[in-house]
Amino acid sequence: MSSRAQLTVTDLRRATRHPVDHKVIGEHRRLGDVHMRIVNISAHGFMTEGEISFERGERVVIRLPEVGRIEAHMIWTSGDRAGFQFERIIRLEDFMKLIDTLQPNPRLRPARR
């Protein structure tokens, strides 16, 4: 059985992304613990900066505040940046709590309605 994702939604880059600077340790099947720096995030996925030693479609599990453990699949790379799609969309309520935790600067947070 392949460990690579069967991606059905390949372009969610239009989703609103929120700038963050959050370091996580991902759990990768082959590489074990992988240090990652998330630089933006949406309810659908996130982007990292820094060297990533795995390929498109491979899975990683990360732990996010307010969300907990969530699996993501690498969908693209460009230089030292990589984009990941979550296995599931984060619920709006949980996502807003996540942003409040990851973006301490209120000017960067989305407006509340």
C-alpha atoms as one frame of an Amber mdcrd trajectory, in Angstrom:
protein
   0.000   0.000   0.000   1.380   3.419  -0.968   1.924   6.091   1.667   1.382
   8.852  -0.868  -1.816  10.863  -0.899  -4.435  10.569  -3.566  -5.092  14.307
  -3.847  -8.526  15.206  -5.131  -8.424  18.966  -4.614  -5.227  20.252  -6.150
  -5.731  24.013  -6.029  -7.035  25.593  -2.843  -4.530  28.451  -3.044  -7.352
  30.956  -3.365  -8.296  30.364   0.274  -7.491  33.241   2.611  -4.024  32.752
   4.039  -2.917  34.224   7.327   0.752  35.095   7.926   2.252  33.300  10.926
   5.661  32.251  12.167   5.104  28.932  13.919   7.608  26.116  14.376   6.289
  22.551  14.572   7.730  19.077  14.629   6.047  16.935  12.019   5.834  13.162
  12.175   6.877  11.604   8.872   6.586   7.868   8.179  10.070   7.480   6.697
  12.026  10.358   8.237  10.592  10.400  11.754  10.506  13.835  13.388  10.824
  16.706  10.898  11.296  20.324  12.016   9.078  22.698  10.031   8.426  26.450
  10.076   4.890  27.421   9.043   4.792  30.900   7.474   1.152  31.056   6.423
  -1.949  29.019   7.118  -5.552  28.652   5.992  -8.375  26.316   6.970  -7.286
  24.116   4.034  -3.521  23.976   4.482  -0.256  25.751   5.178   3.038  26.837
   3.647   6.477  26.221   5.122   9.870  27.788   4.560  13.065  25.832   5.001
  14.456  22.599   3.662  11.964  19.738   3.323  13.353  16.255   2.613  10.293
  14.593   1.167   8.309  14.678  -2.040   4.951  15.804  -3.359   2.127  13.609
  -2.059   3.952  12.434   1.053   2.169  12.765   4.385   3.136  14.473   7.615
   1.260  14.773  10.907   1.589  18.010  12.853   0.098  19.302  16.094  -1.526
  22.750  16.042  -2.873  24.781  18.970  -6.680  24.516  19.297  -6.774  21.890
  16.507  -4.538  19.118  17.815  -3.046  16.456  15.555  -3.832  16.850  11.884
  -2.446  15.122   8.814  -1.341  17.058   5.746  -0.049  16.145   2.283   2.654
  18.059   0.434   1.130  19.391  -2.769   3.910  21.622  -4.128   7.475  22.820
  -3.595   9.386  25.811  -4.918  12.919  26.419  -3.706  12.836  26.320   0.087
   9.054  26.710   0.275   6.446  23.936   0.343   2.655  23.878   0.374   0.595
  21.351   2.300  -3.095  20.459   2.163  -4.818  19.283   5.343  -6.584  15.916
   5.245  -9.711  17.758   6.406 -10.830  21.369   6.573 -10.445  22.957   9.998
 -13.802  24.090  11.426 -14.236  27.886  11.364 -14.537  28.219  15.148 -11.353
  26.205  15.727  -9.543  28.042  12.932 -10.342  31.453  14.435  -8.998  30.278
  17.816  -5.891  28.959  16.046  -5.272  32.305  14.341  -5.751  34.164  17.635
  -3.080  31.911  19.157  -0.621  32.052  16.237  -1.040  35.765  15.407  -0.451
  37.754  18.580  -0.562  41.018  16.584  -4.294  41.965  16.394  -3.699  44.019
  13.213  -2.848  40.800  11.346  -5.953  38.947  12.509  -9.045  38.807  10.325
 -11.914  41.174  11.174 -14.641  39.611  13.332 -18.236  39.892  12.109
